[in-house]
Amino acid sequence: MLSRAMVRFRTGLDGWANILIRKNDIEQLARRQIAACDACEHQRGMTCGLCGCRLIAKTRERDANCPDSRR
């Protein structure tokens, strides 16, 4: 069984990999997710103020969850 930290690390890698290898479906996902982040009072620049993730990668994760359940 994977620990919570390992699951977060693996999904984080997915986001960073999707920055390097751009795919149209992932970029559409990122645009929708960053729109939700832009409307959130917890956003701190390009970082989520709740979980500390870099939004450039988190918005490109296929299985990312918002800690405030906004997306």
QUIDAVEN-V756563 format. One record per backbone hydrogen bond with DSSP energy under -0.5 kcal/mol. CO is the residue of the C=O (numbers start at 0). NH is the residue of the N-H. If there is no record, write none. Layout:
CO&NH  CO&NH
//
This chain:
2&6  3&7  4&8  5&9  6&10  7&11  8&12  9&13  10&14  11&15  12&16  13&17  14&18  15&18  15&19  16&20  19&21  22&26  23&27  24&28  25&29  26&30  27&31  28&32  29&33  30&34  31&35  32&36  33&37  34&38  36&39  39&42  41&48  43&46  45&54  45&55  46&43  46&48  47&51  52&47  52&54  53&56  53&57  54&58  56&59  57&60  60&63  65&68
//
